[in-house]
């Protein structure tokens, strides 16, 4: 009974937690669908705003070939690497000096972490298509960004603190990125996933936890009553 008293509430709580996670993922996917039904943001209506989260983008930008960011500790199929963020400005904009972050996708890391990947960035104006993405703060990331003025800058989380540390106030970008289309000639490995686990997987986990709770109830009934003896007698008769 003590075992059941401890683990029954736990399994039920975990089941409802997975259902809540499924609901959150469903809302994210619904927001993505709403945003991507809108016309892509272009030169005429571009505005760096978190309100554009998940909206399609089609911009002519001028890339900075001398500077880029490396978002560290990104894994792909079990391999550790970086996401490469090129710096850019909207072509033709003479008033807005703020930079954009163009996430060009994943590249593998060397076994020697002191050896950073060689990244080639074309100069001049380039057409960038993809979607705008503003990540939620991740409290699980403990490693803080340090910047000594040398490029590329290695960051561990795309957040306001990192942007404040690296950039001057007049060119500081929002802690958001344009996730480039995977078929772009500028892209590395850019097979983006909005959610890391599907709604169906969370529901599957919830069913497993509720099944365990049901099994604990059956276990408690049989171990603390004469139901087992009753069923054995019924079977014998």
C-alpha positions in Angstrom: 0.0 0.0 0.0 2.9 2.4 0.7 4.4 1.6 -2.7 1.0 2.4 -4.4 0.4 5.5 -2.3 3.7 6.9 -3.5 3.7 5.9 -7.1 0.0 6.1 -8.1 -0.2 9.9 -7.7 3.2 10.2 -9.5 2.1 8.2 -12.5 -1.2 10.0 -12.8 0.5 13.4 -12.5 3.0 12.4 -15.2 0.2 11.3 -17.4 -1.6 14.7 -17.2 1.8 16.5 -17.6 2.3 14.7 -20.9 -1.3 15.7 -22.0 -0.4 19.3 -21.1 2.8 19.0 -23.2 0.7 17.6 -26.1 -1.6 20.6 -25.8 1.3 23.1 -25.9 2.8 21.4 -29.0 -0.6 21.5 -30.7 -0.8 25.3 -30.0 2.7 25.8 -31.4 1.8 23.9 -34.6 -1.5 25.8 -35.0 0.4 29.1 -34.6 2.9 28.0 -37.2 0.1 27.2 -39.6 -1.6 30.6 -39.0 1.6 32.5 -39.5 2.7 30.7 -42.6 -0.7 31.3 -44.3 0.3 35.0 -44.3 2.2 36.5 -47.2 6.0 36.3 -46.7 7.7 39.4 -45.2 9.8 41.2 -47.8 11.7 44.5 -48.3 8.6 46.6 -48.2 7.0 45.4 -44.9 10.0 43.9 -43.0 10.2 44.7 -39.3 12.3 42.8 -36.8 9.6 41.9 -34.2 8.9 39.0 -32.1 5.3 39.3 -33.4 6.7 37.8 -36.7 7.6 34.6 -34.9 7.1 31.6 -37.4 6.1 33.9 -40.3 7.7 33.3 -43.7 10.4 35.6 -44.9 11.7 36.5 -48.4 14.4 39.2 -48.1 17.3 40.5 -50.1 20.1 41.0 -47.5 23.7 42.0 -47.5 25.7 39.4 -45.6 28.7 40.2 -43.5 31.4 37.9 -44.8 33.8 38.7 -41.9 31.6 37.9 -38.9 29.3 35.1 -37.9 28.0 33.4 -34.8 28.3 29.7 -33.9 25.5 28.3 -31.7 27.3 25.6 -29.8 26.2 22.1 -28.5 23.6 21.5 -31.2 23.1 17.8 -31.9 22.1 16.0 -35.1 21.6 12.2 -35.2 23.9 11.8 -32.2 26.6 14.1 -33.5 27.6 17.4 -31.8 28.0 20.5 -33.8 27.1 24.1 -34.3 24.4 26.1 -35.9 25.9 28.8 -38.1 24.4 32.3 -37.9 25.5 34.8 -40.5 25.0 38.5 -39.9 23.1 40.6 -42.4 21.4 43.9 -43.1 18.3 44.3 -45.2 19.4 45.5 -48.6 18.5 49.2 -49.3 17.8 50.1 -45.7 19.8 53.3 -44.9 18.2 54.1 -41.6 18.1 50.7 -39.7 21.6 49.7 -38.6 20.4 46.7 -36.6 21.7 43.4 -37.8 19.7 40.3 -38.7 20.7 36.7 -37.7 20.5 34.3 -40.6 20.6 30.7 -39.3 22.1 28.7 -42.1 21.8 25.3 -40.3 24.0 22.7 -38.7 27.7 21.8 -39.2 29.6 19.1 -37.3 32.1 20.0 -34.6 35.7 18.8 -34.5 36.8 16.3 -31.9 39.1 19.2 -30.7 36.6 21.8 -29.4 39.3 24.5 -29.7 39.1 24.0 -33.5 36.2 25.8 -34.9 34.6 25.0 -38.3 35.7 26.9 -41.4 32.7 28.8 -42.7 32.5 30.5 -46.0 30.1 33.4 -46.4 29.5 35.1 -49.8 29.7 38.8 -49.8 27.2 41.1 -51.5 23.4 40.9 -51.7 21.7 37.5 -51.3 18.1 36.4 -51.4 17.2 34.7 -48.1 14.0 32.7 -47.8 12.8 30.9 -44.7 10.9 31.8 -41.6 11.4 34.0 -38.6 12.0 32.2 -35.3 12.2 33.6 -31.7 13.3 30.9 -29.3 11.9 30.6 -25.8 14.5 31.1 -23.0 16.0 27.7 -22.0 16.7 27.6 -18.2 18.5 24.2 -18.7 21.5 25.9 -20.4 24.0 26.8 -17.8 27.0 27.8 -19.9 27.2 31.6 -20.4 28.5 33.3 -23.5 31.9 34.9 -23.3 33.2 37.2 -26.1 36.8 38.5 -26.4 36.2 40.5 -29.6 37.5 37.7 -31.9 35.2 36.2 -34.5 33.4 33.9 -34.9 31.6 34.4 -31.6 30.6 31.2 -29.9 27.3 31.4 -28.1 25.4 28.7 -26.1 21.9 30.2 -26.2 20.3 32.8 -28.5 19.2 35.3 -25.8 19.3 39.0 -25.0 22.3 38.6 -22.7 24.5 37.2 -25.5 23.4 40.0 -27.9 24.2 42.6 -25.3 27.6 41.2 -24.7 28.6 40.8 -28.4 27.1 43.8 -30.2 27.1 47.6 -30.0 23.7 49.1 -29.2 23.1 50.5 -32.7 23.6 47.2 -34.4 22.4 44.8 -31.7 19.9 42.3 -33.2 16.8 40.9 -31.5 17.4 37.5 -30.0 15.6 36.0 -33.0 16.7 34.4 -36.3 15.7 33.8 -39.8 15.8 30.0 -40.3 16.9 29.6 -43.8 15.1 27.3 -46.3 16.9 23.9 -46.5 17.1 24.1 -50.3 18.9 27.5 -50.3 22.5 27.6 -51.7 23.5 29.3 -48.4 22.2 26.5 -46.2 24.2 23.8 -44.5 22.0 21.1 -42.8 18.7 23.1 -42.3 16.0 20.5 -41.7 14.2 22.5 -39.1 11.8 21.1 -36.5 9.4 23.5 -34.8 8.7 20.9 -32.0 11.2 18.3 -30.8 8.5 15.7 -30.1 5.2 15.2 -31.9 1.7 15.6 -30.3 1.1 11.9 -30.9 4.3 10.9 -29.0 3.2 12.9 -25.9 -0.2 11.3 -26.0 1.5 7.9 -26.3 3.6 8.7 -23.2 0.4 9.8 -21.3 -1.3 6.5 -22.2 1.7 4.6 -20.8 1.6 6.5 -17.5 -2.1 6.1 -17.1 -1.7 2.3 -17.9 0.9 2.1 -15.2 -1.5 3.8 -12.8 -4.3 1.4 -13.6 -1.9 -1.5 -13.1 -1.0 -0.2 -9.7 -4.7 0.1 -8.7 -5.2 -3.6 -9.8 -2.0 -4.6 -7.8 -3.3 -2.8 -4.7 -6.7 -4.5 -5.0 -5.3 -8.0 -5.3 -2.7 -7.6 -2.6 -5.0 -6.0 0.0 -8.2 -8.0 -0.5 -9.5 -11.5 -1.1 -10.1 -10.9 -4.8 -7.2 -13.1 -5.7 -8.6 -16.0 -3.6 -12.1 -15.3 -5.0 -10.9 -15.6 -8.7 -8.9 -18.7 -7.9 -12.0 -20.4 -6.5 -14.1 -19.3 -9.4 -11.5 -20.8 -11.8 -11.4 -24.0 -9.8 -15.2 -24.4 -10.0 
